[in-house]
Amino acid sequence: MTERLAKNTFYLTLASVGQKVIAFVYFLFLARVMMPDLTGQYFLAVSITVIFTVVADMGITPVVIREIAKTPERAKEHLQHAVALKIPLILMAMVGATLTGAALGYDVSLQRLIMFASLILGLDAIHLLFYGVLRGYQALKYESIGIFLGMATTGTLGGLVLWLSPSLPFLIAALLMGSVVNVMVSGTKIVRLLGWGALRPRWRRSELLWIMRTALPFALASIFVKVYSYIDTIFISKFLDTTAVGIYSIAYKFTYAFQFLPLAFVAALYPGMSAVVGKDPAALKRIFNKAIWYMALLSAPIVFGLWAVAPEVVLLAGAEYATSAIVLQTLVFVLLPIFLDFPIGSLLNAADRQITKTAIMGVTMVINVSLNWMLIPQIGVLGAAYAALASFIFMFLAGLYFVRSIIPTFSLRAFLGPVSLIYLSGGIMTIAVVLLKPIVGWMAVIPIGAIVYIAALWLTQSVGKEDFVQIKALFKRV
């Protein structure tokens, strides 16, 4: 790992951890004050606008990142063309989000909330592009500062709103101010780097058409991700009510709060895979197997630990959310296939199999939407958790199927052996936590569970002394 990549990974990981911690604590406070129905309205309004962020970008930012990394001397020109495309797309996305609220028949107050939240959508699309330019220059420090300060602003202002005068419009305004901070941080650096002229749209038809064609695969992938990540919220709101959305939001937040953890590993993994794919099959296999091992090692304590303390942790949001415990105990298992799919996705992309990965994500979206449509009316909020689990298991297995086409010597048995032992260690930890929780309390049992997990890894020979040394060295480098 180069020194620059290590620093970039460190900055972004540190900022992401800080941002996620603030966001998680803030949402728990919000849920506790606003109660399930109003929390559900807030979560629904934000979810709908997040879906339409895809329309506001349409895969343009990844193209900008790649092209500026290749030809930094043309950065100003690339940004000008991207701005020209982004302006109408942002307007379309804001109108689309607003019209979706009306088309779904939500009450007037919720429609207005979605309309207000669409302003956040527009600002987020702007700073996403600006940070994309900076990523092209490998200047991730500014993005790290921006995302942390943005979330700190939202958390501070939103906390004051909740403390002094709880109101959904004011909470959306707090979220809006966080986006304003991100635009200011990213925009200031862009102007210093490229000048004000870089923000002036350039309408060269050939360039615009090329960007649109190049961005299409990225756009499709983003659409698939956003739909299967947030469509469950819309189905719950229509088949059930916003109170059910509030109950589901707690399980959702607890589950996906940990999804950022593999990103530091993937940031280091992808360049390594790209360097050896097609050149050194043995090295590629070794990197891939080790990455799978890391992901299993990381996901097991999170999944099995959260399952064991779910009835207690959901009460942090208030007694009104007690029924979300069973949802969390089901939904949290999506992290097992999601974490394992990170190395698979990196492998497919490194081997220039982006179309394969995009197709898998498309089918995953269809499965997710179909199961949500069938299960939520039958078994309620729990149906959304089952739909997510089934669709992510498919995504992981479908990607795993194509691994052998890239690594011919890949062995499924060699893959299952280490992963199974790690999950067995997680199961041993779960038994210990469940047995000791009534005696020492759920908070005190968490560090005990961590010790049991490490001991179980050692006893099952899932890790050895060399592995501990490598893990320690990895964190030192990052």
C-alpha positions in Angstrom: 0.0 0.0 0.0 1.5 3.3 -1.0 1.9 6.1 1.6 -0.6 8.3 -0.2 -3.2 5.5 -0.4 -2.6 4.7 3.3 -3.2 8.3 4.3 -6.3 8.6 2.1 -7.7 5.4 3.6 -6.9 6.5 7.1 -8.5 10.0 6.6 -11.7 8.7 5.1 -12.0 5.7 7.5 -11.5 8.0 10.5 -14.1 10.5 9.2 -16.5 7.7 8.3 -16.3 6.3 11.8 -16.9 9.7 13.4 -19.7 10.5 11.0 -21.4 7.1 11.6 -21.1 7.4 15.4 -22.7 10.9 15.4 -25.4 9.9 12.9 -26.3 6.7 14.9 -26.5 8.5 18.3 -28.4 11.4 16.7 -31.0 9.0 15.1 -31.5 7.2 18.4 -32.1 10.5 20.1 -34.5 11.5 17.3 -36.4 8.2 17.5 -36.7 8.5 21.3 -38.1 12.0 21.1 -40.3 11.8 18.0 -41.8 8.3 18.7 -42.4 5.6 15.9 -44.9 7.5 13.8 -43.0 10.7 13.3 -39.7 8.9 13.2 -41.2 6.8 10.4 -42.3 9.9 8.5 -38.8 11.4 8.8 -37.1 8.1 7.7 -39.6 7.8 4.8 -39.1 11.3 3.5 -35.3 10.9 3.6 -35.4 7.5 2.0 -37.4 8.7 -1.0 -35.0 11.5 -1.7 -32.0 9.2 -1.3 -33.5 7.0 -4.0 -33.6 10.0 -6.4 -30.0 10.9 -5.7 -29.3 8.3 -8.5 -31.2 10.5 -11.0 -29.2 13.6 -9.9 -25.9 11.8 -10.6 -26.6 9.1 -13.2 -23.1 7.7 -12.8 -21.4 11.0 -13.8 -19.2 11.3 -10.7 -17.4 7.9 -11.1 -16.6 8.9 -14.7 -15.2 12.3 -13.5 -13.1 10.6 -10.9 -11.6 8.2 -13.4 -11.0 10.8 -16.1 -9.4 13.3 -13.8 -7.1 10.6 -12.3 -6.0 9.8 -15.9 -5.8 13.4 -17.2 -5.6 15.9 -14.3 -4.6 18.6 -16.7 -8.2 18.5 -18.2 -9.9 18.6 -14.8 -11.5 22.0 -15.3 -13.0 20.8 -18.6 -14.3 17.6 -17.2 -16.0 19.4 -14.3 -17.6 22.0 -16.6 -19.1 19.2 -18.8 -20.3 17.4 -15.6 -21.9 20.6 -14.3 -23.7 21.0 -17.6 -25.2 17.6 -17.2 -25.9 17.8 -13.5 -28.0 20.9 -13.5 -31.0 19.4 -15.4 -30.6 16.1 -13.7 -30.7 17.7 -10.2 -33.9 19.5 -11.2 -35.4 16.3 -12.5 -34.5 14.4 -9.4 -36.0 17.1 -7.1 -39.2 17.2 -9.1 -39.3 13.3 -9.3 -39.0 13.0 -5.5 -41.8 15.5 -4.9 -44.1 13.9 -7.5 -43.5 10.5 -6.1 -44.8 11.6 -2.7 -47.9 12.9 -4.4 -48.3 9.8 -6.6 -48.1 7.5 -3.6 -50.9 9.3 -2.0 -49.2 10.5 1.2 -50.9 13.2 3.2 -50.1 16.8 2.5 -47.7 17.3 5.5 -45.6 14.3 4.4 -45.6 15.5 0.8 -44.3 18.9 2.0 -41.6 17.2 4.0 -40.4 15.2 0.9 -40.4 18.5 -1.1 -38.3 20.1 1.6 -36.0 17.1 1.8 -35.5 17.3 -2.0 -33.3 20.4 -1.5 -30.9 18.2 0.4 -30.9 15.9 -2.6 -29.7 18.8 -4.8 -27.0 19.9 -2.5 -25.7 16.4 -2.0 -25.5 15.9 -5.8 -23.3 19.0 -5.9 -20.9 18.1 -3.2 -20.8 14.5 -4.5 -19.4 15.9 -7.8 -17.0 18.2 -6.1 -15.6 15.5 -3.9 -15.4 13.3 -7.0 -13.0 15.9 -8.6 -10.9 15.9 -5.4 -10.9 12.1 -5.4 -9.5 12.3 -8.9 -6.6 14.3 -7.5 -6.5 11.7 -4.6 -7.2 14.6 -2.1 -9.5 12.7 0.2 -8.6 14.8 3.2 -11.1 17.5 2.3 -13.9 14.9 1.8 -13.0 13.5 5.2 -13.3 16.9 6.8 -16.5 17.7 5.0 -18.5 14.6 5.9 -17.5 14.8 9.5 -18.3 18.6 9.9 -21.5 18.1 7.9 -22.7 15.3 10.2 -21.5 17.3 13.3 -23.6 20.3 12.1 -26.7 18.2 11.5 -26.2 16.4 14.9 -25.7 19.7 16.8 -28.6 21.6 15.2 -30.9 18.6 15.1 -30.1 17.9 18.8 -31.1 21.5 19.7 -34.3 21.1 17.7 -35.1 17.9 19.6 -34.3 19.5 22.9 -36.1 22.8 22.5 -38.9 22.3 20.0 -39.2 18.9 18.2 -40.4 19.5 14.6 -40.0 17.4 11.5 -39.4 20.4 9.2 -36.7 21.8 11.5 -35.1 18.3 11.6 -35.0 18.3 7.8 -33.5 21.8 8.0 -30.8 20.5 10.3 -30.0 17.8 7.7 -30.0 20.5 5.0 -27.4 22.6 6.9 -25.1 19.5 7.0 -25.3 19.4 3.2 -24.6 23.1 3.0 -21.4 22.6 5.0 -20.3 19.8 2.6 -20.9 22.1 -0.4 -18.9 24.9 1.2 -16.0 22.6 2.2 -15.8 20.9 -1.2 -16.6 24.0 -3.3 -14.0 26.2 -1.5 -11.3 23.7 -2.4 -12.5 23.3 -6.0 -12.4 27.1 -6.5 -8.9 27.3 -5.0 -7.8 24.4 -7.2 -9.4 25.2 -10.5 -10.9 28.7 -10.2 -14.5 30.0 -10.4 -14.5 29.3 -14.1 -14.6 25.6 -13.5 -18.1 25.9 -12.2 -19.4 27.4 -15.5 -21.2 24.8 -17.6 -19.7 23.8 -20.9 -22.1 22.4 -23.6 -19.9 20.5 -26.0 -22.3 17.9 -27.5 -19.8 15.2 -28.3 -18.3 15.4 -24.8 -21.7 15.3 -23.1 -22.8 12.3 -25.1 -19.5 10.5 -24.4 -19.9 11.1 -20.6 -23.5 9.9 -20.7 -22.6 6.7 -22.5 -19.6 6.0 -20.3 -21.7 6.7 -17.1 -24.5 4.3 -18.0 -23.1 1.2 -16.3 -22.3 3.2 -13.2 -25.8 4.7 -13.3 -27.5 1.3 -13.6 -25.5 -0.1 -10.7 -26.4 2.9 -8.5 -30.1 2.6 -9.4 -30.1 -1.1 -8.5 -28.4 -0.4 -5.1 -30.7 2.5 -4.2 -33.9 0.6 -5.1 -33.1 -2.6 -3.2 -31.8 -0.6 -0.3 -34.8 1.7 0.2 -37.8 0.3 -1.6 -38.8 -1.7 1.5 -39.5 1.5 3.4 -41.9 2.6 0.7 -43.7 -0.7 0.7 -44.0 -0.7 4.5 -45.5 2.8 4.4 -48.1 1.8 1.8 -49.0 -1.7 3.0 -48.8 -0.8 6.7 -48.2 2.7 8.0 -45.5 5.2 9.1 -45.5 3.8 12.6 -44.3 0.5 11.1 -41.7 2.4 9.1 -40.4 3.9 12.4 -40.2 0.4 14.0 -38.3 -0.9 10.9 -36.0 2.1 10.8 -34.4 1.2 14.2 -33.5 -2.3 13.0 -32.3 -0.9 9.7 -30.1 1.7 11.4 -28.6 -0.8 13.8 -27.8 -3.2 11.0 -26.4 -0.9 8.3 -24.5 1.3 10.8 -21.6 -1.3 10.4 -21.6 -1.5 6.6 -18.8 1.1 6.3 -16.3 -1.2 8.1 -15.2 -3.2 5.1 -14.5 -0.1 3.1 -11.0 0.4 4.5 -10.1 -3.1 3.5 -11.6 -2.8 0.1 -9.8 0.5 -0.6 -6.5 -1.4 -0.1 -7.7 -4.6 -1.7 -8.9 -3.3 -5.1 -5.5 -1.9 -6.3 -3.8 -5.1 -5.2 -6.2 -7.3 -7.1 -6.0 -5.1 -10.2 -2.2 -5.3 -10.2 -2.1 -9.1 -10.3 -5.3 -10.1 -12.2 -4.3 -11.9 -15.4 -0.6 -11.8 -14.4 -0.2 -13.8 -11.2 -3.1 -16.3 -10.6 -1.5 -17.6 -7.4 -1.1 -14.2 -5.9 -4.7 -13.3 -6.9 -6.1 -16.4 -5.3 -4.1 -15.7 -2.1 -5.3 -12.1 -1.9 -8.9 -13.1 -2.5 -8.9 -15.9 0.1 -7.3 -13.6 2.7 -9.9 -10.9 1.9 -12.8 -13.4 2.4 -11.2 -14.5 5.7 -10.9 -10.9 6.9 -14.6 -10.2 6.0 -15.8 -13.3 7.8 -13.6 -12.4 10.8 -15.1 -8.9 10.9 -18.8 -9.7 10.3 -19.2 -12.7 12.7 -18.9 -10.8 16.0 -21.1 -8.0 14.7 -23.9 -10.3 13.5 -23.9 -12.8 16.3 -23.3 -10.2 18.9 -26.2 -7.9 17.8 -28.5 -10.9 17.6 -27.8 -11.8 21.2 -28.4 -8.3 22.6 -31.1 -7.1 20.1 -33.9 -7.0 22.7 -31.9 -4.7 24.9 -30.2 -2.4 22.3 -33.5 -1.5 20.5 -34.8 -0.1 23.8 -32.1 2.6 23.6 -34.6 4.3 21.2 -37.4 3.8 23.7 -39.8 1.1 24.9 -42.1 1.9 21.9 -39.5 0.2 19.7 -39.4 -3.2 21.5 -41.1 -5.0 18.6 -38.2 -4.1 16.3 -36.0 -6.6 18.2 -37.2 -9.6 16.2 -36.8 -7.5 13.0 -33.2 -6.7 14.0 -32.4 -10.3 14.9 -33.4 -11.3 11.3 -32.2 -8.3 9.3 -28.7 -8.3 10.9 -27.9 -11.6 9.1 -27.8 -9.7 5.8 -24.3 -8.5 6.9 -22.8 -12.0 6.5 -23.4 -12.1 2.7 -22.9 -8.4 2.3 -19.4 -8.5 3.9 -18.4 -11.6 2.0 -19.6 -9.9 -1.3 -17.1 -7.0 -0.9 -14.1 -9.0 -2.0 -16.1 -10.7 -4.8 -17.3 -7.4 -6.1 -13.7 -6.1 -6.0 -12.5 -9.2 -7.9 -15.1 -8.9 -10.6 -14.3 -5.2 -11.1 -10.6 -5.8 -11.1 -11.1 -8.4 -13.8 -13.1 -6.0 -15.9 -16.3 -7.9 -15.2 -18.3 -4.8 -14.2 -21.2 -5.9 -16.5 -21.5 -9.2 -14.7 -21.6 -7.5 -11.4 -24.2 -4.9 -12.6 -26.4 -7.8 -13.9 -26.2 -9.6 -10.6 -27.2 -6.4 -8.8 -30.1 -5.9 -11.2 -31.5 -9.4 -10.5 -30.9 -8.8 -6.8 -33.1 -5.7 -7.1 -35.9 -7.7 -8.9 -35.8 -10.4 -6.2 -35.9 -7.8 -3.4 -38.8 -5.8 -4.8 -40.8 -9.0 -5.6 -40.3 -10.5 -2.1 -41.1 -7.2 -0.4 -44.3 -7.0 -2.5 -45.3 -10.5 -1.5 -44.1 -10.7 2.1 -44.9 -7.4 3.8 -48.7 -7.6 3.3 -48.6 -11.2 4.7 -46.2 -10.9 7.7 -45.6 -7.2 8.2 -42.3 -5.5 8.8 -40.6 -8.8 9.3 -41.3 -9.5 5.6 -38.9 -6.7 4.6 -36.1 -8.3 6.7 -36.7 -11.7 5.0 -36.7 -10.1 1.6 -33.4 -8.3 2.3 -31.8 -11.5 3.6 -32.9 -13.6 0.6 -31.8 -11.0 -2.0 -28.4 -10.5 -0.5 -27.8 -14.2 -0.2 -28.5 -14.4 -3.9 -26.2 -11.6 -4.7 -23.3 -13.2 -2.8 -23.9 -16.7 -4.3 -24.3 -15.3 -7.8 -21.0 -13.5 -7.5 -19.3 -16.5 -6.0 -20.4 -18.6 -9.0 -18.2 -16.4 -11.3 -15.1 -16.5 -9.1 -13.8 -19.6 -10.7 -14.0 -18.0 -14.2 -11.3 -15.5 -12.9 -9.5 -17.8 -10.4 -9.7 -21.3 -12.0 -8.0 -23.0 -9.0 -10.5 -21.5 -6.6 -11.9 -24.2 -4.2 -15.3 -24.0 -2.6 -14.2 -26.4 0.1 -11.2 -24.3 0.9 -13.5 -21.3 1.0 -16.1 -22.9 3.3 -13.7 -24.4 5.8 -12.2 -21.2 7.3 -15.4 -19.2 7.1 -17.4 -22.0 8.8 -14.9 -22.1 11.7 -15.1 -18.3 12.1 -18.9 -18.5 12.2 -18.7 -21.4 14.7 -16.6 -19.1 16.9 -19.3 -16.4 16.6 -21.9 -19.0 17.6 -19.9 -19.9 20.7 -19.7 -16.3 21.6 -23.5 -16.0 21.2 -24.1 -18.9 23.6 -21.8 -17.3 26.2 -23.5 -13.9 25.8 -27.0 -15.3 26.1 -26.1 -17.3 29.2 -24.2 -14.5 31.0 -26.5 -11.6 30.0 -29.1 -12.2 32.8 -26.2 -12.3 35.3 -24.0 -9.4 34.4 -26.3 -7.3 32.2 -26.2 -6.7 28.5 -23.6 -3.9 28.5 -21.1 -5.7 30.7 -21.5 -8.9 28.6 -20.3 -7.2 25.4 -16.5 -7.1 26.3 -16.9 -10.6 27.8 -18.4 -11.7 24.4 -15.4 -10.2 22.6 -13.0 -12.2 24.8 -14.9 -15.4 24.2 -14.9 -14.8 20.5 -11.1 -14.3 20.4 -10.6 -17.4 22.5 -13.0 -19.4 20.2 -11.0 -18.3 17.2 -7.9 -19.5 18.8 -9.4 -22.9 19.9 -11.0 -23.5 16.4 -7.6 -22.6 14.8 -9.5 -20.0 12.8 -6.6 -17.6 13.6 -3.0 -18.2 14.6 -0.2 -16.2 16.0 0.9 -15.1 12.5 -2.7 -13.9 11.7 -2.7 -11.7 14.8 0.6 -10.2 13.7 -0.7 -9.5 10.2 -3.9 -7.9 11.5 -1.9 -5.7 13.8 0.5 -4.7 11.0 -2.5 -4.0 8.7 -4.0 -1.5 11.2 -0.6 0.1 11.6 -0.4 0.7 7.9 -3.9 2.0 7.6 
